[in-house]
């Protein structure tokens, strides 16, 4: 028989003494109070940077070996995982399947709350069996750390040969056995008791942002602090891509525009082409010889054959 959960002892369920008169405060007082409490969330994430870095190491290693990153959660935690996965293709030009998300209750739960879905451990097992494979990293996201859907997903992930991470706002030793790495900031009780979309949600999003951004940076998906793998599909992003090519390659704006067009809109390739004054095929070879690393490709010298090829821009 499963041991009952002491929900009243969870930090995510406790009442916050600082907000005990919340319903009697003015709008300004509520805004000040919430801002003060939100700073606690940021500080809490700052105290778990070593664990966060360990999780990044797992993710980078898995992705380099052909694995994938899968976020699993329910409710707010699940939606944060969905958001993080959805942002990776436009930000880092990752294939849609590289970073995925599984949310309790399915796609409909992204837009409409289905709170009971978080208790469906069997569904979590079914979903992970269909989705996860050996070599993946599964990141369970659960503010309380006791969500049956997430706990079952992590157990199934391990059984399938995946590495695992648990992101929770419940820093308890009892959670350490659930995953290879536990990232557990402690932002404290919510302004509105039990509403983990607040500080717990803020802390969780900060951690997830760090996991994906740090991992992609380590994988060479950025140059310095620039998004060189963005997908320029809007006017704003096309302008950003032109600036990237001009600034990093050190060429004029007109030449950057031509290089970007010749590269089919791929900023990383256009930068190499413009810097080395080579055509698309030569630029692709330089990137290939550099393992896709832009910094390494820019440091390489093109071959004489590459230099003799006429530029297409």
N, C-alpha and C positions, 0 to 999 in steps of 0.2 A: 504493500500500500504506500502511495506516495506521501512523503512528509508534507504537512501543511505549511504554507508560506506565511511567515509573520509580517504581513503587509504593514502593520502599524509600526514596525521597527525599521522600515526602509527609509533612508534619508530623502528619497524623492516623494515620500508621503507626509513628511512632517510639516507642521505649521511653522511659519516664519514669524518670530516675535516682532521683527521690525515692521511687519505689515499687518499687525493684528487689528488696526483701525482703518484698513484699506477702504472700506465702504464709506468712511466719513472724511476722507482726505479730498482736497481740491485737485483739479486736474494738474496744476503745477506741482503740488506735493507728490502726486502719484508718479509724475514724470521724473522728478528728482530721485524718489525712492527707487524706481525701477532702474534708472541709470546707475545708481550706486550699487545695486545688487548685480547688475550686468557686469560691472567691473570685477566682481568676485568670480564670475565665470571665466573671464579672461585670465585672471591670476591663477585659477585652478588648473587651467590648461597649461600654463607656464610651469607648473610643478610636476607635470608628467612628460616632459620633453624626452627623457631618456627612453621611456616606454614607447613613446610615439616614434622615435628614431629606430627602435628595434623593430617595430611593425613595418616601417618603411623598408628596412633591410630585407625583411621577408618578402615584401611585395616586389621589390626590384629584382631580387634573385629569381623569383618565380616567373616574372614577365620576361626576363632575359632568357629563361629556359623554355619559353613557349607557353607558359601558363597564363591564366587570366585572373582578374580581380573581380570578386563577386561580393556585393554588399547584401546583407540580409537583415530585415527588421520588420517591425509592426508599428502601426500608427505613425506618430511624428517621426520616430526613429527610422521607420521604413521609408517615409517620404524623403527624409534627408539623404538616405542612401540612393534613392531614385534620382534625386536632383544632382548628386555628385557624379553618378554614372552618366547622366544625360549631358553634363557639361564637358566631359572629357573629349568627345569627338570634335566639337567646334573650337575648343581651346588648344588641344594638342594633336589634332588630326589623327586620333586613334581609330582603329576599326571599331564599328559598333559593338562587336562581341568581346572586345578586349576588357572593357570595364562594364559590368552588368549589375543589376539590382533585382532582388527578389523581395517582394513586400507581401506580408500576410493579407490574404483576401484577394490578391491579384490586382490587376490594373485599376479596377474600379475603386480600390481603396486609396489611390493617389488623390482622388477628387472628393470622395465621400467617406467619412469615417465608418469603419466596420470593426469596432473595438473587440467584439467577440472572436475575431479571427486570430488574435494574438495567442489564444489558448489552444489552437489547433496544431498540436505537435505532429500528428499524422500527415497533415498537409505539408508541413515543412519537410518531412522526410521524403515525401513524394516529389516535391519540387526540387530538392537537392539531388535526388537520384537522377532526375531528368536533366539537370543543369550542370552539376559539378563533375569534374574529372581529376584524376591524379595530377598533381603539379600546380593546381589552382591555389589561390589564397582566398579563403572565405572570411569576410569581416562581419561578425555579428554586431548589430547595433541595438542596444537595449538600455534605456536610461536607468531602469531599476535593476537590471541584471538577472531578473527572475522570469522574464517572458518565455513561456513554454515554446513558442514558435522558434525563437532565436536559439534557445538552448538545444532543442532537438536538431535544428539545422547545423549547429556546430558539431554535435556528436556525429551526425551523418557525414559531414564534411571530413572529419578525421577518419572515419571508417573508410572513406573513399580515397584516402591518400592525399588530402589537401592539407596545407598549412592553415592555421586559424588565428584570428585576432578577435578579441572582444572589446568593444568600446562601450563603456558604461559609466554612469555617474554614481555608482555604488562601489566605492573602494573597499571591498571586503575580501579577505583572504579566501573565503569560500568560493570565490569566482575564479581563482587562479587556475584551477584544474580544468576549466571549461575550454581554454584556448592556449595556444603556444605563447601568445603575448596578450596581456591585459593592459589596456589603456583606460585608466579610471580617474578622471578628474573629479574633484569634490567641490562643486559650486555652492553647496548648501541648499536649505529648503527654499522652495519657490515663493515668490511674492503672493501668488495665488496657489494655495496648498495643493500639491498633486498635479499641477498643470506643467508637465515636463516639456511643453513647447517653449517655455520661457528660458530660465537659466540653463537647464539641462540641455535643451535644444541648441542654445547658443554655444555651449561648451562642446557639444557633439559636432556641430557644424565646423567649428574651428579645428577640431581634430581631423575630421574627414577632409577638409580643405588641405591640411598639412600632409596627410597621407598621399593624396593624389598629386599635389603640386611638387612635393619633395621627390616622389617616385619618378615623375616624368622629367624633372630636372636631372636626376641621376641617370636617366636613360637617354639623355641628350635631346629631349624634346623642346628644350629652350636654349637660347644663346644669351649668356649674361642673364638679364632679367626680362628678355624679350620673347614674345610668343611667335617664334619663327615657323611654327607648324599650324598656324591658324588657317581656317578656311574662309577666304575673302568672298563671302556670298552676299554681302550688303555693302552699301555705299561707304559706311563708316569703316568696315573691315578692309575694303579695297584700298581706301586712303591709307589705312594703317600699314597695309602690306607694301604700298609704294614707299612710305617713309622708312620702313624696315630695310628694304633693298637699298635705298639711297644712302641711309646712314651707315649700315653695316658694311656694304660693299664700297662705300666712299665714292659714289658716282652721282651725277646730276639727276634731278627728278625725271626729265624726259627719257634719259637712258634707263632709269629704274622702271619706268612704265613699259618701255619696249622689252626689257629683260623679263619682266613679270608676264607679259603677254606671250613671249616666246617660250616661257617655262610652263605655260598652261595654268597660270595662277598660283603655282607652287612657290611660295616665298623663299623657302630654304634653297631650292634649286636655282631660282633667279639670282639670289645673292652670290652663289658660287659662280654662275655664268658671268655676272657683271664684274665681280672682283677679278676673275682670271681672264676676262675677255674671250670666252669660249662659247661654243654653241651648246644646244641642249644635250646632245649625246655626250659631249666631252664633260659637261657639268655632271651628268648622271654617273659617268665613270669615276670622276673624282670623289663623289659622295659614296659610291659603292666601295671604292678602295679605302675609304675612311670609315667604313662601317656605319654610314649614315650620320656620323658626327660632323656637324657644321664647322666647329672650331678646327678640327683636324683637316677637313677638306680645304678650308681657307689657308691653312698653313702649308698645304702640299703645293708642289709646282706642277703645272700641266705638262704633259709630254710634248715634244716638238710636233708630233702628228696632230695633237689637239690644237696647238697654237696655229697650225697652218690651216685648220678648217675655217671657212668663212663664218663669221658671226651672223646670227639670224635676227639681230636687234641693233 
